[in-house]
Amino acid sequence: MGETETDFSQDLLRGADAIAQFLYGNRELGGAIYYLATSPEFPHFQLGSMLCARKSELEKWIKEQEERRGGRACNPNAAPGGNDRDS
């Protein structure tokens, strides 16, 4: 097996539970992954009926989300429209 195949197998997440573990640190949030998969922007694909994703593509997608927000982390106290309640 070549280096490229090994890299791919290390990069591949198979199943919503594995993707949830990678993104949220909790395999039990697989349902949230199926919800994200309804968005065309969420980087995923199917192998047969199994939902899959590449770690590298998910990391790139997260970075893009962060950059759209100006590099700021999500603030759970932020009011809709981007105005922080605590400011």
Backbone torsions as a table, in degrees:
resi	resn	phi	psi	omega
1	MET	NA	133.1	-177.8
2	GLY	-80.8	171.8	-178.2
3	GLU	-63.2	-37.5	-179.1
4	THR	-62.9	-43.5	179.6
5	GLU	-64.3	-39.5	177.9
6	THR	-64.2	-43.8	178.5
7	ASP	-59.3	-44.1	-179.5
8	PHE	-62.8	-44.5	-178.3
9	SER	-65.5	-32.0	177.1
10	GLN	-74.0	-26.5	-176.5
11	ASP	-87.6	-19.7	-172.8
12	LEU	-82.2	132.1	171.4
13	LEU	-110.6	125.7	-177.3
14	ARG	-111.6	117.7	177.8
15	GLY	97.0	150.4	-179.1
16	ALA	-61.7	-35.5	-179.9
17	ASP	-64.2	-41.0	179.2
18	ALA	-67.5	-38.9	178.1
19	ILE	-66.7	-41.4	178.0
20	ALA	-62.5	-40.4	178.0
21	GLN	-61.8	-42.3	-179.7
22	PHE	-66.8	-45.6	-175.9
23	LEU	-79.7	-41.5	-171.1
24	TYR	-112.7	-10.7	-175.7
25	GLY	72.6	21.0	-176.3
26	ASN	-149.7	110.2	180.0
27	ARG	-63.6	-22.5	-176.6
28	GLU	-74.4	-4.7	179.6
29	LEU	-96.5	26.4	178.3
30	GLY	-57.7	-32.2	178.1
31	GLY	-61.6	-35.6	177.9
32	ALA	-65.0	-32.3	179.0
33	ILE	-68.7	-41.3	176.8
34	TYR	-61.9	-35.7	176.4
35	TYR	-66.0	-46.7	177.9
36	LEU	-59.5	-34.8	-177.4
37	ALA	-67.6	-13.4	175.9
38	THR	-75.9	-14.2	178.3
39	SER	-88.2	130.3	179.2
40	PRO	-66.8	-16.6	-179.9
41	GLU	-81.1	-21.3	-178.2
42	PHE	-71.2	122.1	-174.6
43	PRO	-77.1	101.5	179.6
44	HIS	-151.3	170.3	175.2
45	PHE	-155.4	170.6	178.8
46	GLN	-117.8	139.6	168.6
47	LEU	-111.5	103.0	-171.2
48	GLY	65.9	-123.6	178.3
49	SER	-98.7	1.1	-176.9
50	MET	-90.1	127.0	175.4
51	LEU	-73.8	131.4	-178.2
52	CYS	-135.2	160.8	175.5
53	ALA	-154.8	159.2	175.4
54	ARG	-101.2	133.3	178.4
55	LYS	-54.4	-45.1	-177.5
56	SER	-61.4	-37.6	179.3
57	GLU	-72.4	-37.4	176.8
58	LEU	-65.0	-41.6	178.2
59	GLU	-62.6	-40.4	178.2
60	LYS	-64.8	-42.4	179.2
61	TRP	-62.3	-43.1	178.7
62	ILE	-62.7	-44.0	179.4
63	LYS	-60.6	-41.4	177.4
64	GLU	-62.1	-39.7	178.3
65	GLN	-63.1	-42.7	179.3
66	GLU	-63.9	-42.2	-179.0
67	GLU	-66.2	-35.0	176.9
68	ARG	-63.0	-30.0	179.4
69	ARG	-90.2	12.4	179.7
70	GLY	75.5	25.5	178.2
71	GLY	80.4	2.0	-178.8
72	ARG	-86.3	144.5	173.9
73	ALA	-74.0	155.1	177.5
74	CYS	-63.3	135.5	177.7
75	ASN	-109.2	111.6	-178.6
76	PRO	-63.3	-15.9	178.5
77	ASN	-93.6	2.5	-177.6
78	ALA	-71.5	136.3	176.4
79	ALA	-77.6	153.6	176.6
80	PRO	-56.3	141.2	-178.7
81	GLY	96.5	-2.7	173.5
82	GLY	93.5	-2.0	177.7
83	ASN	-85.9	123.1	179.8
84	ASP	-76.0	133.2	177.5
85	ARG	-67.4	-32.0	-175.1
86	ASP	-80.7	-8.3	-176.3
87	SER	-84.9	NA	NA
